[in-house]
Amino acid sequence: MKQKKGLFGFLSKTRESLTNSLGGLFSRTGSLDDAAYEELEDHLIMADFGVHTAREIVEQLKKSARRNRVDGIPELGSLLEASLLDILSGQNDAWDGETAKPQVILMVGVNGVGKTTTLAKLANYYKSRGHSVMMAAGDTFRAAAVEQLQAWGKRLDVPVIAQSIGSDAAAVAYDAMNSAYAKNMDYLLIDSAGRQHTHGDLMDQLQKMKRVIGKIDETAPHQILITVDATNGQNVLSQVENFQKTLPLTGICVTKLDGTAKGGVVVALANDFRLPVRFIGVGEGVDDLSEFSAREFAAALVPDMDTEESSQA
């Protein structure tokens, strides 16, 4: 229960937004009708679930209500939580190649979403669990990115493979792969340059990195994670879509969930792309990265009006 309350706190802005908007709806004593469903859909859209996902959820709720013979508005909250859990948990499968050593993870994403910081937090996450970790500064496009990762390496006491600014990122990945194998590392985390999908040369560079990594281990990279910033709302959907055209993404890391009322976009991501949300960032500290829990997230998103009322008393 303590763990769930923690997530409630991290998602306070999204939760407050939904509580304020859905509170009036869920507290009614009337019967479910088209107007109630339309109002719910509007509130979900305003919480950045997106039009497509909000509409699908409402249609699913209508079927669930008929199947379970639910006709009162107050019961809509529990049905909504179950629907969200179904969407969010359906994609949380086991990591492919999780027994490989080293487990190679390539991190991608656009500029400014916290990709390099998320990579460092991931290194801390695995190291704190007793694993040996190495990082690779594959963002050779920006001097600040290499310096940032090297600073994180010193802070975390994690080795960082890097080359000079402007070097071939694939060469960095190749050196890092050889070093990680030689040192018998458990995890190799490879950073990459932030880019928009319109940067054709940088997107080609990502494919080259993947090919070079695969020459050393044909099963690698075992995970290709895209980092997105929750505060960007529906814009993250196009980011994932465009990267997925270039690389076989295996999961999503969502940052800055603690600072936005747009947490509903996580549901839209899971629903639209059938990709598991692997990790969520809920703060600026190095420990503020958590494995995603569909059950806790769904519970934290849906207002429990009894709890809300008692907390305000």
C-alpha positions in Angstrom: 0.0 0.0 0.0 2.9 2.4 0.7 4.3 1.8 -2.7 1.0 2.7 -4.3 0.6 5.9 -2.2 4.1 6.9 -3.5 2.9 6.6 -7.1 -0.2 8.5 -6.2 2.0 11.3 -5.0 4.2 11.3 -8.1 1.1 11.4 -10.4 -0.5 14.1 -8.2 -1.0 16.6 -11.1 -2.6 14.1 -13.4 -4.6 12.7 -10.6 -5.8 16.1 -9.4 -6.8 17.0 -12.9 -8.9 13.8 -13.3 -10.3 14.1 -9.8 -11.5 17.6 -10.4 -13.0 16.7 -13.8 -14.4 13.2 -13.0 -15.4 13.9 -9.4 -18.7 15.4 -10.4 -19.4 12.6 -12.8 -18.6 9.7 -10.5 -20.4 11.1 -7.5 -23.7 11.3 -9.3 -26.4 8.8 -8.5 -28.0 8.7 -11.9 -28.0 5.9 -14.5 -25.4 5.5 -17.2 -26.5 7.1 -20.4 -24.9 8.4 -23.6 -24.3 11.9 -21.9 -22.3 10.3 -19.1 -20.1 8.4 -21.5 -19.6 11.5 -23.6 -18.6 13.5 -20.6 -16.1 10.8 -19.5 -14.6 10.7 -23.0 -14.2 14.5 -22.9 -12.4 14.3 -19.5 -10.0 11.6 -20.7 -9.1 13.6 -23.8 -8.3 16.6 -21.6 -6.0 14.4 -19.5 -4.1 13.6 -22.7 -5.4 10.1 -23.3 -5.9 11.3 -26.9 -9.1 11.1 -29.0 -8.5 7.7 -30.4 -7.6 6.0 -27.0 -10.3 7.9 -25.1 -13.0 6.7 -27.6 -11.7 3.1 -27.4 -11.8 3.1 -23.6 -15.4 4.4 -23.6 -16.6 1.8 -26.1 -14.9 -0.9 -24.0 -16.6 0.5 -20.8 -20.0 0.4 -22.5 -19.5 -3.3 -23.3 -18.2 -4.1 -19.9 -21.1 -2.3 -18.2 -23.6 -4.3 -20.3 -21.8 -7.6 -19.6 -21.6 -6.9 -15.8 -25.1 -5.4 -15.7 -23.7 -2.1 -14.3 -26.1 0.8 -14.8 -25.1 3.3 -12.2 -22.6 6.1 -12.7 -20.7 5.6 -9.4 -19.6 2.1 -10.6 -18.0 3.7 -13.7 -14.7 4.4 -11.7 -14.0 0.7 -11.1 -14.8 -0.2 -14.6 -12.4 2.5 -15.9 -9.6 1.3 -13.7 -10.0 -2.2 -15.0 -10.0 -1.0 -18.6 -6.8 1.0 -18.0 -5.2 -2.0 -16.3 -6.1 -4.2 -19.3 -4.4 -1.7 -21.7 -1.3 -1.1 -19.6 -0.6 -4.7 -18.5 -1.1 -6.4 -21.9 2.2 -5.3 -23.2 4.4 -5.9 -20.1 6.0 -9.0 -21.4 9.4 -10.4 -20.4 12.5 -8.8 -21.9 13.7 -10.7 -24.9 17.3 -11.9 -24.5 17.3 -11.1 -20.8 19.7 -14.0 -20.2 22.3 -12.6 -22.6 25.5 -11.3 -21.1 26.1 -8.5 -21.5 22.5 -7.3 -21.9 22.8 -4.6 -24.5 20.4 -1.7 -24.3 20.3 1.1 -26.9 18.6 4.3 -25.8 17.1 6.6 -28.5 14.8 9.7 -28.5 14.5 13.3 -29.6 16.5 16.2 -28.1 15.7 17.5 -24.7 13.6 14.6 -23.3 16.1 13.5 -20.7 17.5 10.5 -22.6 21.1 10.7 -21.3 20.0 11.3 -17.8 17.6 8.4 -18.0 20.4 6.2 -19.3 22.5 7.1 -16.2 19.5 6.5 -13.9 19.1 3.1 -15.5 22.8 2.4 -14.9 22.3 3.3 -11.2 19.2 1.1 -11.2 21.1 -2.0 -12.3 24.2 -1.3 -10.3 22.2 -0.9 -7.1 20.8 -4.3 -7.7 24.3 -5.9 -7.8 24.9 -5.9 -11.5 28.1 -4.7 -13.3 27.3 -1.9 -15.7 29.1 -0.1 -18.5 27.9 3.0 -20.4 28.8 4.1 -23.9 28.7 7.8 -25.0 27.1 7.2 -28.4 25.9 10.8 -28.7 29.1 12.1 -30.4 27.1 14.9 -32.0 27.3 17.1 -28.8 30.3 17.6 -26.6 28.0 18.3 -23.7 26.3 14.9 -24.0 29.7 13.1 -23.8 30.8 15.2 -20.9 27.5 14.7 -19.1 27.7 10.9 -19.4 31.3 10.9 -18.2 30.3 13.0 -15.2 27.5 10.5 -14.5 30.1 7.7 -14.8 32.3 9.2 -12.2 29.4 9.9 -9.9 28.1 6.3 -10.2 31.5 4.7 -10.4 30.5 3.2 -13.8 32.9 2.9 -16.7 32.1 5.0 -19.8 33.4 4.3 -23.2 33.8 7.5 -25.2 35.7 8.9 -28.2 36.3 12.4 -29.5 33.4 14.7 -30.5 32.4 14.0 -34.1 33.6 10.4 -34.0 31.5 7.7 -35.7 28.9 6.7 -33.1 29.0 3.1 -34.5 32.7 3.0 -33.7 31.9 3.9 -30.1 29.3 1.2 -29.9 31.8 -1.3 -31.4 34.5 -0.5 -28.9 32.0 -0.6 -26.0 30.7 -4.0 -27.1 34.3 -5.4 -27.2 35.1 -3.9 -23.8 31.9 -5.1 -22.2 32.6 -8.6 -23.4 36.2 -8.5 -22.3 35.2 -7.3 -18.8 32.3 -9.7 -18.5 29.8 -6.9 -17.8 26.2 -7.7 -17.0 24.8 -4.6 -18.8 26.0 -2.3 -21.6 23.9 0.9 -21.9 24.5 2.8 -25.1 23.5 6.4 -25.5 22.7 7.9 -28.9 22.3 11.4 -30.4 19.0 13.1 -29.9 17.3 13.6 -33.2 14.1 14.4 -35.0 12.8 12.0 -37.6 13.6 14.6 -40.2 17.3 14.2 -39.5 17.9 11.5 -42.1 21.6 11.2 -41.5 21.2 10.7 -37.8 18.5 8.2 -38.3 20.8 6.3 -40.7 23.5 6.5 -37.9 21.1 4.6 -35.6 20.7 1.8 -38.1 24.5 1.7 -38.6 24.9 1.4 -34.8 22.5 -1.5 -34.7 24.3 -3.3 -37.6 27.7 -2.9 -36.0 26.4 -4.1 -32.6 24.8 -7.1 -34.3 28.1 -8.1 -35.9 29.5 -8.8 -32.5 26.3 -10.4 -31.1 23.6 -11.1 -33.6 21.0 -11.0 -30.8 22.0 -7.5 -29.8 20.9 -4.9 -29.0 18.6 -6.9 -26.8 16.5 -3.8 -26.0 16.0 -0.6 -27.9 14.3 1.8 -25.6 12.9 5.2 -26.6 12.7 8.0 -24.0 9.8 10.4 -24.2 8.9 13.4 -22.0 5.4 13.2 -20.6 5.1 17.0 -20.5 5.1 16.9 -24.3 1.7 15.2 -24.3 0.3 13.9 -27.6 3.5 14.9 -29.4 5.3 11.8 -28.0 3.0 9.6 -30.1 4.5 10.9 -33.4 8.0 10.6 -31.9 7.5 6.9 -31.2 5.8 6.3 -34.5 8.7 7.8 -36.5 11.4 6.0 -34.5 9.6 2.8 -34.9 9.8 3.2 -38.7 13.6 3.1 -38.4 14.3 0.7 -35.5 12.4 -2.2 -33.9 11.7 -0.5 -30.6 11.1 -2.9 -27.6 10.0 -0.5 -24.9 9.4 3.0 -23.7 10.8 5.1 -20.8 8.6 8.0 -19.8 10.2 11.0 -18.0 8.8 13.9 -16.0 5.6 12.2 -14.9 5.8 14.1 -11.6 5.6 17.5 -13.3 2.6 17.1 -15.6 -1.1 16.7 -15.7 -0.7 14.8 -19.0 0.0 11.4 -17.5 -2.8 9.9 -19.6 -0.4 9.9 -22.5 1.1 6.8 -21.0 -2.1 4.9 -21.7 -2.2 6.3 -25.3 1.3 5.0 -25.9 0.5 1.5 -24.6 -2.7 1.4 -26.6 -1.4 2.8 -29.9 1.9 1.0 -30.2 1.6 -2.2 -28.3 5.0 -1.5 -26.7 5.6 -2.0 -23.0 6.3 1.0 -20.8 9.5 -0.3 -19.1 10.5 2.6 -16.8 9.0 5.9 -15.6 10.9 8.9 -14.3 9.3 10.6 -11.3 11.8 13.1 -10.2 15.2 14.6 -10.8 17.2 12.4 -8.3 19.3 9.5 -9.6 17.0 7.1 -7.8 13.9 8.6 -9.3 13.5 5.9 -11.9 11.1 3.0 -11.3 10.0 -0.1 -13.2 6.6 0.5 -14.5 3.7 -1.1 -12.7 0.5 -1.3 -14.7 -1.7 -2.0 -11.6 -0.3 0.8 -9.6 -0.4 3.3 -12.5 -4.1 2.4 -13.3 -5.0 2.8 -9.6 -3.2 6.1 -9.3 -4.9 7.5 -12.4 -8.5 6.8 -11.4 -10.0 9.0 -8.6 -11.3 7.1 -5.6 -14.0 9.5 -4.5 -14.3 8.1 -1.0 -10.5 8.4 -0.5 -10.5 11.9 -2.0 -13.4 13.1 0.2 -11.9 11.6 3.4 -8.5 13.2 2.6 -10.1 16.6 2.3 -12.1 16.2 5.5 
